[in-house]
Amino acid sequence: MTREHYIPFNKEFLLEQQLTAFAQDPKKVDDFKKLFDIIEHYFHYEAFNLNRNLKQNYALFDPDLSNKERKSFIGKSDFSIFKKTLLTVLELGNYTRIDQETLDVAFKESDLIGLNLSIDFNAFKDYEMYVRGQHTAKEKVKKYFFWKKEVEIEYYDRVLIYLHYNDTNFLKEKKVKLGKMPVEPGSVVLKIFKRVPKNDLETIFPNAIPRMSTTDKLLLWVPGLFGGISLLSAKVIPALINMYGAYETGETIDLLNSKTSLNQGLIALGILAAYCFRQYNNFVNKKIRYSKILSDSLYFKNLGNNSGAFYSLLNSSEEEMLKETILAYSFLYKSEKPLTTEELDNQIESWFETTLKTSLDFDVKEALDKLKNIGLGIESNGKWEVVSLEKALVTIDALWDGVFDYNYQM
């Protein structure tokens, strides 16, 4: 499994872990908590500004707004600013973009539903998926008849799907049918899901339609056609021809043998029809199972849609920034000497590996940039150190006080 920047522990837990180093000094423990309480509020303020920026520039493309509301944002919403801000938020939240090669593999394979899904990609001007966090779990998957096999499924903890629909003229030209989906051409759809199987990513596309796989088609049509033709030509048709010929000529026939042959043929055809029905019914059951997975995804796994997804993304980015800042400040504070970027990175990743049994790629550059921007980190000759707790509290308090600089003279 690829190492990622995402830190799979909440901020309270990580803060408590770092406070153990100051357990013998209650004042330092208290100061440390105060410091990161103020930093958290400052990051929340930054997130508020990002949210306002996103909503302003997304409104013209938001399918949840009425036409009248959307038209009011003509000249106010800028798509390029919206996309740039969205990518910034995703990067801060340690989401990574899934490349097309990985998507193609996911579209071809299936872990849970065993069903081919057809997606009309002409509907989209652009589509992307971003993921964060991975884990594996054992699931029982039906293979043949009543036999179930336990397999290990790889899941993404969070998945954001970004769909930019084509305009009306293009959709008409390509004969794309949006069906009953309440999506305006040209709009941008955002959805966040949790716990999505890596090889079933296509299930969260809103226009995915179940189709028979090549195997399903072969199991249905090959026995049906060849078996049916064989039985008709060998049993049923000859018996009927003989009986009709005898009737026309008035000849005596072996009626018992003819009826027996005809009955055997019809029974065999009935068995073949039952087999074909069972194969088709298997496909129908897969569609029902897919519908169940889809309804579960929409009801239990969906974490946000369109502008409502911003809050989930921004909350994630706030948490990730705070966790990175807590760790970078704490390790530099406890170090007896300034550390290079690489030394700090190795120390933090080693701590995760040995203490929390977790392998990750700590985003040390982002963490140090944050420390420097809020005035707590100092770089000199390629080495980093942080200001004391007492000075850090004064610095961050001054930073927070300067957010709303309304100092009117009466």
C-alpha positions in Angstrom: 0.0 0.0 0.0 1.4 3.4 -1.0 2.5 5.7 1.8 0.5 9.0 1.9 0.6 12.3 3.7 -2.7 11.7 5.5 -2.3 11.2 9.2 -4.9 8.6 10.4 -5.2 9.9 14.0 -7.3 12.7 15.3 -5.8 15.9 16.6 -6.8 15.4 20.3 -5.0 12.0 20.3 -1.8 13.4 18.8 -1.8 16.4 21.1 -2.1 14.1 24.2 0.8 12.0 22.8 3.0 15.1 22.6 2.0 16.3 26.1 3.5 13.2 27.7 6.9 14.8 27.2 5.9 17.6 29.6 4.0 15.5 32.1 6.3 16.7 34.9 5.7 20.4 34.2 2.0 21.3 34.5 2.6 24.9 33.3 4.2 23.7 30.0 1.3 21.3 29.5 -1.2 24.1 30.0 0.8 26.5 27.8 1.1 23.8 25.1 -2.7 23.3 25.1 -3.4 27.1 25.0 -1.0 27.5 22.1 -2.7 25.0 19.9 -6.1 26.1 20.9 -5.3 29.5 19.4 -3.7 28.0 16.4 -6.7 25.9 15.7 -9.0 29.0 15.9 -6.6 30.8 13.4 -6.7 27.9 11.0 -10.5 27.8 11.3 -10.6 31.5 10.3 -8.4 30.7 7.2 -10.8 27.9 6.3 -13.7 30.3 6.6 -12.2 32.5 4.0 -11.5 29.5 1.7 -15.2 28.4 2.1 -16.4 31.9 1.2 -14.2 31.9 -1.8 -15.3 28.4 -2.9 -19.1 29.2 -2.6 -18.8 32.5 -4.4 -17.0 31.1 -7.4 -18.9 27.8 -7.5 -22.4 29.3 -7.4 -22.8 29.6 -11.2 -22.1 25.9 -11.6 -24.0 24.6 -8.5 -26.8 22.2 -9.7 -28.6 22.7 -6.4 -29.3 26.4 -7.2 -32.3 27.4 -9.3 -31.7 29.0 -12.7 -32.6 32.4 -11.3 -30.1 32.1 -8.5 -27.4 30.9 -10.8 -27.9 33.7 -13.3 -27.4 36.2 -10.5 -23.8 35.0 -10.3 -22.9 35.6 -13.9 -19.8 37.8 -13.9 -19.2 37.0 -10.2 -18.3 33.3 -10.3 -14.9 32.5 -11.8 -14.4 28.8 -12.7 -10.6 29.0 -12.8 -10.5 30.5 -9.3 -13.0 27.9 -8.0 -11.0 25.0 -9.4 -7.7 26.4 -8.1 -9.1 26.9 -4.6 -10.7 23.5 -4.6 -7.3 21.9 -5.4 -5.7 23.9 -2.7 -8.2 22.7 -0.1 -7.8 19.1 -1.3 -4.0 19.4 -1.1 -4.2 20.8 2.5 -6.5 17.9 3.4 -4.0 15.5 2.1 -6.2 14.1 -0.7 -4.5 12.7 -3.7 -5.8 12.5 -7.3 -6.3 9.0 -8.8 -4.5 8.8 -12.1 -6.4 7.5 -15.2 -4.5 4.2 -15.3 -5.8 3.3 -11.8 -9.3 4.4 -12.7 -9.2 2.2 -15.9 -8.2 -0.8 -13.8 -11.0 -0.1 -11.3 -13.5 0.2 -14.1 -12.5 -3.2 -15.5 -12.4 -5.1 -12.2 -15.0 -5.6 -9.5 -14.5 -6.8 -5.9 -18.1 -6.9 -4.6 -20.8 -6.7 -7.2 -19.3 -8.8 -10.0 -21.2 -6.6 -12.6 -20.1 -4.6 -15.6 -21.2 -1.0 -15.4 -21.6 1.2 -18.5 -20.7 4.9 -18.0 -21.3 7.4 -20.8 -18.3 9.6 -20.4 -19.5 12.0 -23.1 -21.7 13.5 -20.4 -18.6 15.0 -18.7 -16.3 17.7 -19.9 -14.0 16.7 -17.1 -14.1 14.2 -14.3 -11.6 13.5 -11.5 -11.4 11.5 -8.3 -9.5 12.3 -5.1 -8.9 9.9 -2.3 -7.6 9.9 1.3 -6.8 7.0 3.5 -6.8 3.3 2.7 -7.5 0.1 4.6 -8.2 -3.5 3.9 -11.1 -5.6 5.2 -12.2 -9.2 4.7 -15.6 -9.7 3.0 -17.6 -12.7 1.9 -18.3 -12.7 -1.8 -20.7 -15.0 -3.6 -18.9 -17.0 -6.3 -20.9 -20.0 -7.5 -24.4 -21.1 -6.5 -24.4 -21.0 -2.6 -20.6 -21.0 -2.3 -19.1 -17.8 -0.7 -15.4 -17.0 -0.7 -13.8 -14.8 1.9 -11.6 -12.2 0.1 -9.6 -9.2 1.2 -11.0 -6.0 -0.2 -9.0 -2.7 -0.4 -11.0 0.4 0.5 -10.5 4.1 0.2 -11.5 5.8 3.5 -12.6 9.0 1.6 -13.4 9.6 -2.0 -14.3 12.9 -3.7 -15.8 12.7 -7.2 -15.7 15.8 -9.3 -17.9 15.8 -12.4 -18.0 18.8 -14.8 -20.9 18.2 -17.2 -20.8 19.3 -20.9 -23.0 22.0 -22.2 -26.3 21.5 -23.9 -25.1 21.6 -27.5 -22.4 19.0 -26.9 -24.8 16.7 -25.1 -27.3 16.9 -27.9 -24.7 16.3 -30.5 -23.5 13.2 -28.7 -27.0 12.1 -27.9 -26.3 11.9 -24.2 -29.3 11.2 -22.1 -29.1 12.6 -18.5 -32.3 10.7 -17.7 -34.1 11.8 -14.6 -31.0 13.2 -12.9 -31.6 16.8 -11.9 -28.4 18.1 -13.4 -28.1 21.2 -15.5 -25.7 21.0 -18.5 -22.5 22.8 -17.7 -22.8 22.4 -13.9 -20.2 20.9 -11.6 -21.2 18.0 -9.3 -19.2 17.2 -6.2 -19.8 14.2 -3.9 -17.8 12.8 -1.0 -18.1 9.2 0.0 -16.6 7.1 2.8 -15.3 3.5 2.6 -15.4 2.9 -1.2 -13.9 -0.4 -2.6 -10.9 0.4 -4.7 -12.1 -1.7 -7.6 -15.7 -0.5 -7.4 -15.1 3.2 -7.9 -17.5 3.2 -10.9 -20.4 2.6 -8.6 -20.4 6.2 -7.4 -20.8 7.6 -10.9 -24.5 8.9 -11.1 -24.9 7.6 -14.7 -23.5 4.1 -14.2 -25.8 1.5 -15.9 -25.5 -2.3 -15.2 -24.7 -4.3 -18.3 -24.2 -8.0 -18.9 -20.6 -9.1 -18.9 -19.1 -11.2 -21.7 -19.2 -14.2 -19.4 -22.9 -13.6 -18.6 -23.8 -13.3 -22.3 -21.9 -16.5 -23.2 -23.5 -18.5 -20.3 -26.9 -17.3 -21.4 -26.8 -17.3 -25.2 -24.3 -20.1 -26.2 -26.2 -23.0 -24.4 -29.5 -21.5 -25.4 -28.8 -21.1 -29.1 -26.7 -24.3 -29.7 -28.7 -26.4 -27.2 -32.0 -25.2 -28.6 -31.0 -25.7 -32.3 -29.6 -29.2 -31.5 -32.7 -30.3 -29.7 -35.1 -28.9 -32.2 -33.2 -30.4 -35.2 -32.6 -33.8 -33.5 -35.9 -34.4 -31.6 -38.8 -32.0 -31.9 -38.8 -31.1 -35.6 -38.2 -34.7 -37.0 -41.0 -36.0 -34.8 -43.4 -33.2 -35.9 -42.4 -33.8 -39.6 -43.1 -37.5 -39.3 -46.4 -37.0 -37.6 -47.5 -34.4 -40.2 -46.3 -36.5 -43.1 -48.3 -39.5 -41.9 -51.3 -37.4 -41.4 -51.1 -36.0 -45.0 -50.6 -39.4 -46.6 -52.9 -41.3 -44.3 -50.0 -43.8 -43.5 -49.9 -45.6 -40.2 -47.1 -44.4 -37.9 -45.6 -45.5 -34.7 -47.5 -43.0 -32.7 -46.1 -44.1 -29.3 -42.5 -43.6 -30.4 -43.2 -40.3 -32.1 -45.0 -38.9 -29.0 -42.2 -40.2 -26.8 -39.6 -38.5 -29.0 -41.6 -35.3 -29.1 -42.1 -35.3 -25.4 -38.4 -35.9 -24.7 -37.5 -33.0 -26.9 -40.0 -30.7 -25.3 -38.9 -31.7 -21.8 -35.2 -31.0 -22.8 -36.2 -27.7 -24.2 -38.0 -26.9 -21.0 -34.9 -27.7 -19.0 -32.8 -25.6 -21.3 -35.3 -22.7 -20.9 -35.1 -23.1 -17.1 -31.3 -22.9 -17.3 -31.4 -19.8 -19.5 -33.9 -18.2 -17.1 -31.6 -19.0 -14.1 -28.6 -17.4 -15.9 -30.7 -14.3 -16.7 -32.0 -14.3 -13.1 -28.4 -14.3 -11.9 -27.8 -11.1 -13.8 -31.0 -9.6 -12.4 -29.9 -10.5 -8.9 -26.6 -8.8 -9.6 -28.5 -5.6 -10.6 -30.5 -5.8 -7.5 -27.3 -6.2 -5.4 -25.8 -3.2 -7.3 -29.0 -1.1 -6.5 -28.6 -2.1 -2.8 -24.9 -1.0 -2.8 -25.9 2.2 -4.6 -28.7 3.0 -2.1 -26.3 2.2 0.8 -23.7 4.5 -0.7 -26.2 7.4 -1.1 -27.8 6.9 2.4 -25.0 5.6 4.6 -21.7 6.5 2.8 -22.4 9.9 1.4 -20.8 12.7 3.4 -21.7 15.7 1.3 -22.9 17.0 -2.0 -21.9 20.0 -4.1 -21.5 23.1 -1.9 -22.3 21.0 1.1 -19.1 19.0 0.4 -17.0 22.1 1.1 -17.6 21.8 4.9 -16.3 18.3 5.0 -13.3 19.1 2.9 -12.4 22.2 4.9 -12.8 20.4 8.2 -10.4 17.8 6.9 -7.9 20.4 5.8 -8.1 22.2 9.1 -7.4 19.0 11.0 -4.5 18.0 8.8 -2.8 21.4 9.1 -3.2 21.4 12.8 -1.9 17.9 13.2 1.2 18.7 11.1 1.8 21.9 13.0 1.5 20.1 16.4 4.0 17.4 15.4 6.5 19.8 13.7 6.5 22.2 16.7 6.7 19.5 19.3 9.6 17.6 17.8 11.6 20.8 17.1 10.8 22.0 20.6 12.0 18.8 22.3 15.2 18.6 20.1 18.4 19.7 21.8 19.7 21.2 18.5 18.2 22.7 15.3 17.2 20.0 12.8 17.3 19.9 9.0 14.1 19.2 7.1 15.2 15.7 6.4 16.1 15.0 10.1 12.8 16.3 11.3 10.9 14.3 8.6 12.8 11.1 9.6 12.2 11.6 13.4 8.4 12.1 12.9 8.0 9.2 10.5 10.1 6.9 12.8 7.9 7.9 15.8 4.8 6.9 13.9 6.4 3.7 12.8 7.7 2.6 16.3 5.0 4.2 18.6 1.8 3.9 16.6 2.8 1.1 14.1 1.8 3.3 11.2 3.8 4.0 8.0 3.1 7.4 6.4 4.9 10.0 4.4 4.8 13.1 6.7 4.4 16.3 4.8 7.3 18.1 6.5 7.5 20.9 4.0 3.9 21.9 4.5 4.3 21.7 8.3 7.5 23.9 8.3 5.9 26.4 6.0 3.0 26.7 8.4 5.3 27.2 11.4 7.2 29.9 9.5 4.0 31.7 8.3 2.6 32.0 11.8 5.9 33.1 13.3 6.8 30.0 15.3 9.5 28.4 13.1 12.9 29.8 12.4 15.2 28.6 9.6 19.0 29.3 9.7 21.5 27.7 7.3 19.1 25.0 6.3 18.3 24.1 9.9 15.0 24.6 11.8 14.1 25.5 15.4 11.1 27.0 17.1 10.6 29.8 19.6 9.9 29.1 23.2 6.4 28.3 24.5 6.2 31.7 26.2 7.2 33.6 23.1 5.0 31.4 20.9 1.9 32.3 23.0 2.7 36.0 22.6 3.4 35.6 18.9 0.2 33.6 18.0 -1.9 35.9 20.2 -0.7 38.9 18.3 -1.4 37.2 15.0 -4.9 36.4 16.1 -5.5 40.0 17.4 -4.4 41.3 14.0 -7.0 39.4 12.1 -9.6 42.1 12.6 -7.7 45.3 12.7 -10.5 47.8 13.5 -8.7 50.3 15.6 -10.8 53.4 15.2 -9.7 56.5 17.0 -12.7 58.2 18.8 
